[in-house]
Amino acid sequence: MFLFRRRPANLPDAVIGYLEAPRPDPALPWRDVPYSVMDVETTGLNPRRDALLAIGLVEIDEGRIRMDRRWYTLVRPPDDAPVNAEAIRVHGLLPQDVEHAPPLSEVVPAVLRRLTGRVLVVHVADIDIGFLRQAMRRLYGVEPRGPAIDTARLAWYFQRNQRLIEGSASEQEPALQLRALAESVGLPVYPEHNALNDALTTAQLFLAQVSLVAAHDTPRLRDLLRAGGCLR
């Protein structure tokens, strides 16, 4: 585990505010909790080797997606992590698209301001939170903080419990791809591998997942963290 006993000096105000903000109370009903839903596009899947190229965020307040608060930015990659052909085939971002984008040192504080005091929601935490963690380590020597929820983990939890209820002995792994999950609950799917589009799809999936629980009871934040939490 990557830890520092003493916080590095001269951190930007946005980083200090993010680290020191009170965490949402786990006992709150889920609808009373503010969420920020994030998605990223990158040059690859390894946070230690690859670079961020785009970040999209949408907010959820009082159980509603706030499209008026949506946010998207491109990110200029460092010279040692150029945009490669394989990545272009996935998200379509070309080197010229990001060559004049702000660098990571400008983007991360802007991201943290939008996460401060909120619960982060992502789909597949190893990617989104992995790249955020690596960026914060490199720039500031600090770690991202929770709480955070992974909609892929929520889906796995719900599908596993459903199999147990039905007495299914199937060993087949459930489909956890964002598009497949969204379509399985009748949600629209926007053009994929655009960070803002995928953040919106993730936000809608999260609300659909919570509605399954809320149909029987009013879940609290701690219930969602127990089922899909991914960052303390």
Long-range contacts (C-beta under 8 A, 24 or more apart in sequence): 2-137, 2-143, 3-143, 4-141, 4-142, 7-142, 8-140, 8-141, 8-142, 11-140, 11-142, 12-109, 12-140, 14-109, 14-110, 14-112, 14-113, 14-116, 15-108, 15-109, 15-112, 15-136, 15-140, 15-142, 17-112, 17-113, 17-116, 18-112, 18-113, 18-115, 18-116, 18-145, 19-142, 19-145, 21-116, 21-117, 22-117, 23-117, 23-145, 23-146, 23-147, 24-117, 24-118, 24-119, 24-147, 24-221, 25-221, 26-147, 26-220, 26-221, 26-222, 26-225, 27-220, 27-221, 27-222, 28-220, 28-221, 29-218, 29-219, 29-220, 29-221, 30-63, 30-210, 30-214, 30-218, 30-219, 30-220, 30-221, 30-223, 30-224, 31-62, 31-63, 32-62, 33-119, 33-221, 34-59, 34-60, 34-61, 34-117, 34-118, 34-119, 35-59, 35-60, 35-61, 35-118, 35-119, 35-120, 35-121, 35-149, 35-203, 35-206, 36-60, 36-114, 36-115, 36-118, 36-119, 36-120, 36-121, 37-120, 37-121, 37-122, 37-199, 37-200, 37-202, 37-203, 37-206, 38-111, 38-115, 38-120, 38-121, 38-122, 38-128, 38-132, 38-199, 39-122, 39-123, 39-128, 39-195, 39-196, 39-198, 39-199, 39-202, 40-127, 40-128, 40-131, 40-132, 40-195, 41-90, 41-91, 41-93, 41-193, 41-194, 41-195, 42-87, 42-127, 42-131, 43-77, 43-81, 43-82, 43-83, 43-84, 43-87, 44-84, 44-86, 44-87, 45-127, 47-127, 47-130, 47-131, 47-133, 47-134, 48-134, 49-81, 50-81, 50-131, 51-75, 51-77, 51-78, 51-81, 51-104, 52-77, 52-104, 52-107, 52-131, 52-135, 53-77, 53-83, 53-87, 53-91, 53-93, 53-98, 54-91, 54-93, 54-98, 54-194, 54-195, 55-107, 55-111, 55-195, 56-194, 56-195, 56-196, 56-197, 56-198, 56-199, 56-200, 57-111, 57-114, 57-196, 57-199, 58-196, 58-199, 58-200, 58-203, 59-114, 59-118, 60-121, 60-203, 60-206, 60-207, 63-207, 63-210, 65-200, 65-203, 65-204, 65-207, 67-200, 70-196, 70-199, 70-200, 71-110, 71-114, 71-196, 72-195, 72-196, 73-101, 73-102, 73-107, 73-110, 74-98, 74-101, 74-102, 75-101, 75-102, 75-103, 75-104, 75-107, 76-100, 76-101, 76-102, 76-103, 76-104, 78-104, 90-193, 91-193, 91-194, 92-193, 104-135, 104-138, 104-139, 105-139, 108-132, 108-135, 108-136, 108-139, 119-146, 119-147, 119-148, 119-149, 119-221, 120-144, 120-146, 120-147, 120-148, 120-149, 120-231, 121-148, 121-149, 121-150, 121-151, 121-202, 121-203, 121-206, 122-148, 122-149, 122-150, 122-151, 122-202, 122-230, 123-150, 123-151, 123-152, 123-178, 123-198, 123-202, 123-205, 124-150, 124-152, 124-176, 125-150, 125-152, 125-153, 125-230, 125-231, 129-230, 129-231, 144-231, 145-231, 145-232, 146-225, 146-229, 146-230, 146-231, 146-232, 147-221, 147-225, 147-229, 147-231, 147-232, 148-229, 148-230, 148-231, 149-206, 149-224, 149-225, 149-228, 149-229, 149-230, 150-228, 150-229, 150-230, 151-178, 151-181, 151-202, 151-205, 151-206, 151-209, 151-228, 152-176, 152-178, 152-181, 153-227, 153-228, 153-229, 153-230, 154-206, 154-209, 154-224, 154-227, 154-228, 155-181, 155-209, 157-227, 157-228, 158-209, 158-212, 158-227, 178-202, 178-205, 181-205, 185-209
